[in-house]
Amino acid sequence: MCQHKDLVSLDADIADSIDSSFERVKLSTSKLTDDKRSDITPSRIAAFLLKSRAIRSDQFREIISDIDDVSWHILLDLTVAASSGHPATAHDLSAAHNVPRSIMDRYVEYLIRVGLIDKNIDAKDDKRAALKLTASGDELTSRTLQKISRELANF
């Protein structure tokens, strides 16, 4: 339970990180509206989500045998962060995904090792580093999202 103490009693920095993450997502989804279509059933949604996971796995197969959900969500967060101009840190991602910082650091190091993300150390605070997609990470993530969006258009 001590491991999750910081997650339960959020300090101001973590709360700001969560607010920032939610704001980025809110900005990127602000144009979505409630769809009242009756043909959107839980089973169709499940099928779409499984299809999107298969697309994701197929696209990243050359680099990672199977990209897990946390790694994928890190790439998504960094895509949104790049387009919003608000850099993300491992600290931000840890708070946003409710993952202990030590585990998030391992994910970040792994994604750096496979060439999908990079980090820039803050000159003022060497413990904070802005994360960004590499050219390869950006290309793979964008291509994957385009393929998923084509499936979504057919949904």
C-alpha angles and dihedrals in degrees: 000000000000088000090065097040093103091049093054098044101042117200121216095266093054092044089052090049091052091047090049092050092048090047091052091051092044090052093050094048100037092106094056117104133196109273113218095192111138094208093070101098130171090252092053091048090049090049091051092049091050090048091050090051090051090050090049093049092047094050095050097039094105092057104027124024089225124353110225125220097257092051090047092050090050089055090048092050091050091049091053092043091053093051093045095046092234109121117220127220132199086254090057093047092047091054095042094052097036091238121143111256094241091057092045089052089056091051091049093049090048093051089048090050093053090047101247100114139022134199132220114206114229109243090214096047117023091193091065120067128177111231124214139170117261117232088262092047092048093048094048094045092047093047091049093049091049091054091047091048090054088054090047091052088057092047 
